[in-house]
């Protein structure tokens, strides 16, 4: 479950063979393999991680997730390209403040903005 509040803007490092790698800092603070992180509102599972190293001079770490064909068909994640900025949010803990609103993080459909 997520609150719908973006915690960080990450950057797509690569997206090859169904594996999405994203550079990040904040969401990696306590992340572990198997955790859920929402990317542009879509829940993904961390499959690999390289956390931020304190001696790196502030360079971000990265994390990876496998993205299934079904997820690609129902989200805009298939358009992710290296360098693209994405919204990131960690899953909520039951003990946390629930600002925003509770959202499932599993996308049912993709909409289109027709006027701004």
C-alpha positions, 0 to 999 in steps of 0.5 A: 500500500502507498500514500500517493505522495512522491518521495523522490524523483529518480532517474532511469539508468537502463531498461533492458530485457524487462529489467528496469534500473533506477538511480535513487537516494531517498527510497534506498535508505532502508530498501531491501530485496523484495521491498515494493517501490512505486514508479510513476504510481506502479508497484514494482518489487526490488530484485537487486540493489546498490545502496548509496555509499557515504564516501561516494560524494553524494552519488545516488545508488540504484535498484532494479525491478523485473517488469512483466509484459502485463505491467508494460501493457497496463502502464506507461513504464514501457516508455522509460528511457535512460535519463528519464525522471520518474516519481518514486515512493516507498510502500507505507508501514502500518506504523507510519503517518498516512498523509495523502491517501491509501492507494494499492499501487497496482495499475488497472488502466492507463488514461489520457489527458485530453485538455489541460 
